[in-house]
Structures are given as C-alpha cells and as structure tokens.
Amino acid sequence: MSNILKRVVLIRPAIRPSASLKRACARPSFQRSTNRSFSVNFPSFGRFADAEEQIKIGADYMNKGSLDMAMNSFHKSVQAAPSGAGYFNIGVCYFQMDYAGKHKDAIKSFERSLEYTPNSADAHTNIASGYLMLKDTTNAIKHLEQASNFNPLDGEVQYNLACVYEAVGRLQDAKIRFERAGLMGIDRASTALEKLKKKL
C-alpha cells in the first residue's frame, strides 16, 4: 500500500445505542370498537430495550478489550431488534479482527447499518476504509464522497478523500480537499498540501 493510503484514518469508533430504536417503537395503533370508545395497542418495548442493553454491554466489552464478547453482544442486539447502531458496531468488531482478513465482513455490516441509518457519514467512511484495505480505490472514493456529502464539515473525511484522490492522480481534487481539511482544523492537511503543490 502506498504511503499516501497509509495516512488515511481508517475506522470510526463504535457508537452509542441508536436513537432510531426509540423512534421505531413510538407509534401506538388506535382501534375503534363498536361502542364508540377507543383502545390503544402499544407495541412491545421489550425487544427494543433488550437490543439497546446488548449494545451497551457490547460497548463495555470493547472498552475492556474483549472483542469476542463485544461481538456476541452486538449480534444479540440485532437479533432482538435490527438497528443501524447494532450493525455498525459489528462492523467495528470485524475491523478490530484485522488479522483475520475480515474487511469484507466489516463492509457488509456497515452496509447493513446503512439500511437503518442511510445518511450515516461514519458508516460510509468505514466502508471506504474497508475498500482501501482491499485496494479498491474506486469504491473507497465513492463512499468517502458520500460521507462528505452527508457531513461536509468533517475535516477528517475531507483529508482522507484528499489522500485517496492524490493516490489515484486526481491532484486538483486532492488540492481542494486538503485546503478544506486545513480550514476545518486538520493540522496535517497543510503539510500534505505543501507536498502536493510540488507535484502540480
């Protein structure tokens, strides 16, 4: 892998329980009975609470360095109630299993996460990281551009996109992204920009 690609920040960390689980169960259904009164049927909150609890347990295991136990908890979470947070954290676990070549599995998990949270810049960033590990710069660029679209003020995304653009020879695009990253407080962007200017 080139030195440029080695500079890319690779994964976003595991996230907290998703707010989407709470939104998914918030609508009661109303039924009209024959005596003109209304009854309310609330959906079961138990499985959503179980899923949230498993994500918290998994995050604790990750903080303690127990990757297998964390992965087990995140899988229990998505079995109880599939969520973007659950699949995102499974993807992070696969990334931590770098030695086992789990990048394809990580990508699949982050893609499942996007089914529940389609505008997640972090999921797109991590998918791009997986593709970079697989030396697929075309798909990496596609997902970094998506991450940039969803969170244009993220300097790390701008910096990473600039590095990949530079690696594939899109030097003008790289220059623009390094400049943006610098404006967003990424200190190493100015050094990278100075080196890039020598190539232009």
MARBAMAR-802776 format. One record per residue (C-alpha): residue number from 1; y, z, x; residue in three letters. Coordinates in steps of 0.02 Angstrom, whole numbers, m for minus. Last residue first. Example, Ala and Ser with C-alpha at 12.3 -4.5 7.8 and 13.67 -1.06 7.14 Angstrom:
BEGIN
+------+--------+--------+--------+-------+
: doza :  north :     up :   east : numar :
+------+--------+--------+--------+-------+
:    2 :    m53 :    357 :    684 :   ser :
:    1 :   m225 :    390 :    615 :   ala :
+------+--------+--------+--------+-------+
end
This chain:
BEGIN
+------+--------+--------+--------+-------+
: doza :  north :     up :   east : numar :
+------+--------+--------+--------+-------+
:  200 :   1012 :   m480 :     61 :   leu :
:  199 :    884 :   m398 :    177 :   lys :
:  198 :   1011 :   m288 :    266 :   lys :
:  197 :   1076 :   m234 :     95 :   lys :
:  196 :    904 :   m161 :     57 :   leu :
:  195 :    915 :    m35 :    198 :   lys :
:  194 :   1084 :     25 :    134 :   glu :
:  193 :   1016 :     34 :    m44 :   leu :
:  192 :    867 :    139 :     11 :   ala :
:  191 :    984 :    264 :     94 :   thr :
:  190 :   1094 :    268 :    m63 :   ser :
:  189 :    942 :    292 :   m175 :   ala :
:  188 :    882 :    443 :    m75 :   arg :
:  187 :   1015 :    551 :   m158 :   asp :
:  186 :    963 :    520 :   m339 :   ile :
:  185 :   1117 :    585 :   m430 :   gly :
:  184 :   1131 :    466 :   m577 :   met :
:  183 :   1258 :    355 :   m489 :   leu :
:  182 :   1132 :    333 :   m348 :   gly :
:  181 :    996 :    283 :   m472 :   ala :
:  180 :   1113 :    153 :   m546 :   arg :
:  179 :   1151 :     80 :   m374 :   glu :
:  178 :    965 :     78 :   m331 :   phe :
:  177 :    933 :    m13 :   m495 :   arg :
:  176 :   1064 :   m147 :   m463 :   ile :
:  175 :   1003 :   m175 :   m285 :   lys :
:  174 :    822 :   m189 :   m342 :   ala :
:  173 :    869 :   m324 :   m468 :   asp :
:  172 :    957 :   m419 :   m329 :   gln :
:  171 :    806 :   m397 :   m215 :   leu :
:  170 :    670 :   m458 :   m331 :   arg :
:  169 :    550 :   m478 :   m184 :   gly :
:  168 :    395 :   m395 :   m257 :   val :
:  167 :    417 :   m235 :   m155 :   ala :
:  166 :    603 :   m230 :   m190 :   glu :
:  165 :    573 :   m236 :   m378 :   tyr :
:  164 :    445 :    m97 :   m357 :   val :
:  163 :    568 :     13 :   m264 :   cys :
:  162 :    708 :    m24 :   m388 :   ala :
:  161 :    596 :     23 :   m534 :   leu :
:  160 :    558 :    188 :   m450 :   asn :
:  159 :    743 :    224 :   m422 :   tyr :
:  158 :    791 :    181 :   m601 :   gln :
:  157 :    648 :    289 :   m668 :   val :
:  156 :    702 :    432 :   m555 :   glu :
:  155 :    883 :    413 :   m613 :   gly :
:  154 :    839 :    442 :   m795 :   asp :
:  153 :    994 :    390 :   m892 :   leu :
:  152 :    915 :    233 :   m967 :   pro :
:  151 :    781 :    335 :  m1058 :   asn :
:  150 :    690 :    224 :  m1182 :   phe :
:  149 :    742 :     61 :  m1100 :   asn :
:  148 :    708 :    129 :   m926 :   ser :
:  147 :    534 :    185 :   m978 :   ala :
:  146 :    503 :     11 :  m1048 :   gln :
:  145 :    563 :    m66 :   m884 :   glu :
:  144 :    446 :     52 :   m792 :   leu :
:  143 :    305 :     m7 :   m906 :   his :
:  142 :    331 :   m192 :   m874 :   lys :
:  141 :    360 :   m164 :   m688 :   ile :
:  140 :    194 :    m73 :   m671 :   ala :
:  139 :    107 :   m210 :   m770 :   asn :
:  138 :    165 :   m343 :   m647 :   thr :
:  137 :    142 :   m229 :   m496 :   thr :
:  136 :    m46 :   m212 :   m518 :   asp :
:  135 :    m94 :   m127 :   m354 :   lys :
:  134 :   m218 :    m10 :   m444 :   leu :
:  133 :   m115 :    139 :   m386 :   met :
:  132 :     39 :     44 :   m446 :   leu :
:  131 :    m46 :     21 :   m615 :   tyr :
:  130 :    m72 :    207 :   m630 :   gly :
:  129 :    109 :    241 :   m585 :   ser :
:  128 :    166 :    118 :   m718 :   ala :
:  127 :     61 :    211 :   m846 :   ile :
:  126 :    145 :    371 :   m787 :   asn :
:  125 :    319 :    300 :   m811 :   thr :
:  124 :    271 :    232 :   m983 :   his :
:  123 :    207 :    404 :  m1035 :   ala :
:  122 :    367 :    486 :   m969 :   asp :
:  121 :    479 :    363 :  m1063 :   ala :
:  120 :    395 :    414 :  m1226 :   ser :
:  119 :    457 :    299 :  m1364 :   asn :
:  118 :    286 :    267 :  m1443 :   pro :
:  117 :    243 :    451 :  m1468 :   thr :
:  116 :     80 :    451 :  m1567 :   tyr :
:  115 :      8 :    282 :  m1511 :   glu :
:  114 :     99 :    309 :  m1346 :   leu :
:  113 :    m18 :    454 :  m1307 :   ser :
:  112 :   m165 :    336 :  m1325 :   arg :
:  111 :    m83 :    226 :  m1191 :   glu :
:  110 :    m63 :    380 :  m1082 :   phe :
:  109 :   m249 :    417 :  m1102 :   ser :
:  108 :   m298 :    237 :  m1061 :   lys :
:  107 :   m188 :    238 :   m906 :   ile :
:  106 :   m267 :    401 :   m847 :   ala :
:  105 :   m441 :    329 :   m871 :   asp :
:  104 :   m392 :    178 :   m767 :   lys :
:  103 :   m321 :    293 :   m632 :   his :
:  102 :   m479 :    399 :   m621 :   lys :
:  101 :   m528 :    350 :   m444 :   gly :
:  100 :   m625 :    511 :   m415 :   ala :
:   99 :   m512 :    575 :   m276 :   tyr :
:   98 :   m361 :    556 :   m389 :   asp :
:   97 :   m427 :    688 :   m508 :   met :
:   96 :   m247 :    750 :   m531 :   gln :
:   95 :   m210 :    583 :   m613 :   phe :
:   94 :   m352 :    613 :   m736 :   tyr :
:   93 :   m275 :    782 :   m778 :   cys :
:   92 :   m106 :    700 :   m810 :   val :
:   91 :   m191 :    578 :   m928 :   gly :
:   90 :   m271 :    721 :  m1024 :   ile :
:   89 :    m97 :    797 :  m1035 :   asn :
:   88 :    m26 :    640 :  m1114 :   phe :
:   87 :   m173 :    631 :  m1235 :   tyr :
:   86 :   m139 :    806 :  m1300 :   gly :
:   85 :     50 :    785 :  m1304 :   ala :
:   84 :     40 :    622 :  m1401 :   gly :
:   83 :    m69 :    703 :  m1531 :   ser :
:   82 :   m245 :    700 :  m1603 :   pro :
:   81 :   m283 :    854 :  m1710 :   ala :
:   80 :   m438 :    961 :  m1678 :   ala :
:   79 :   m523 :    834 :  m1564 :   gln :
:   78 :   m358 :    803 :  m1476 :   val :
:   77 :   m342 :    989 :  m1437 :   ser :
:   76 :   m522 :   1011 :  m1384 :   lys :
:   75 :   m496 :    871 :  m1258 :   his :
:   74 :   m341 :    960 :  m1193 :   phe :
:   73 :   m440 :   1122 :  m1174 :   ser :
:   72 :   m582 :   1038 :  m1078 :   asn :
:   71 :   m458 :    950 :   m963 :   met :
:   70 :   m375 :   1117 :   m925 :   ala :
:   69 :   m544 :   1198 :   m888 :   met :
:   68 :   m588 :   1057 :   m768 :   asp :
:   67 :   m417 :   1064 :   m684 :   leu :
:   66 :   m415 :   1249 :   m644 :   ser :
:   65 :   m261 :   1253 :   m533 :   gly :
:   64 :   m184 :   1409 :   m612 :   lys :
:   63 :    m40 :   1306 :   m684 :   asn :
:   62 :   m167 :   1182 :   m750 :   met :
:   61 :   m264 :   1322 :   m835 :   tyr :
:   60 :   m105 :   1385 :   m919 :   asp :
:   59 :    m64 :   1208 :   m978 :   ala :
:   58 :   m239 :   1194 :  m1051 :   gly :
:   57 :   m219 :   1358 :  m1146 :   ile :
:   56 :    m52 :   1298 :  m1217 :   lys :
:   55 :   m129 :   1131 :  m1266 :   ile :
:   54 :   m276 :   1221 :  m1346 :   gln :
:   53 :   m156 :   1329 :  m1449 :   glu :
:   52 :    m65 :   1175 :  m1514 :   glu :
:   51 :   m229 :   1095 :  m1567 :   ala :
:   50 :   m286 :   1255 :  m1652 :   asp :
:   49 :   m119 :   1267 :  m1745 :   ala :
:   48 :   m139 :   1087 :  m1802 :   phe :
:   47 :   m318 :   1121 :  m1858 :   arg :
:   46 :   m267 :   1274 :  m1956 :   gly :
:   45 :   m116 :   1202 :  m2047 :   phe :
:   44 :   m219 :   1137 :  m2191 :   ser :
:   43 :   m113 :   1025 :  m2300 :   pro :
:   42 :     m6 :   1107 :  m2434 :   phe :
:   41 :    m51 :   1075 :  m2615 :   asn :
:   40 :     90 :   1116 :  m2735 :   val :
:   39 :     70 :   1137 :  m2921 :   ser :
:   38 :    191 :   1078 :  m3052 :   phe :
:   37 :    208 :   1128 :  m3234 :   ser :
:   36 :    211 :   1005 :  m3378 :   arg :
:   35 :     56 :   1073 :  m3466 :   asn :
:   34 :    m47 :    921 :  m3416 :   thr :
:   33 :    m29 :    948 :  m3228 :   ser :
:   32 :     87 :    855 :  m3110 :   arg :
:   31 :     35 :    857 :  m2929 :   gln :
:   30 :    150 :    881 :  m2781 :   phe :
:   29 :     97 :    849 :  m2602 :   ser :
:   28 :    168 :    957 :  m2464 :   pro :
:   27 :    247 :    869 :  m2315 :   arg :
:   26 :    259 :    967 :  m2152 :   ala :
:   25 :     92 :    928 :  m2074 :   cys :
:   24 :    134 :    784 :  m1958 :   ala :
:   23 :    304 :    854 :  m1915 :   arg :
:   22 :    229 :   1008 :  m1834 :   lys :
:   21 :    108 :    904 :  m1732 :   leu :
:   20 :    251 :    789 :  m1683 :   ser :
:   19 :    339 :    936 :  m1599 :   ala :
:   18 :    215 :    916 :  m1458 :   ser :
:   17 :    148 :   1061 :  m1360 :   pro :
:   16 :    229 :   1071 :  m1187 :   arg :
:   15 :    215 :    934 :  m1060 :   ile :
:   14 :    107 :    899 :   m909 :   ala :
:   13 :    205 :    834 :   m760 :   pro :
:   12 :    274 :    659 :   m733 :   arg :
:   11 :    175 :    561 :   m608 :   ile :
:   10 :    201 :    448 :   m459 :   leu :
:    9 :    371 :    456 :   m380 :   val :
:    8 :    383 :    290 :   m289 :   val :
:    7 :    412 :    302 :   m102 :   arg :
:    6 :    234 :    244 :    m65 :   lys :
:    5 :    274 :     80 :   m152 :   leu :
:    4 :    407 :     40 :    m25 :   ile :
:    3 :    296 :     88 :    122 :   asn :
:    2 :    171 :    m43 :     66 :   ser :
:    1 :      0 :      0 :      0 :   met :
+------+--------+--------+--------+-------+
end
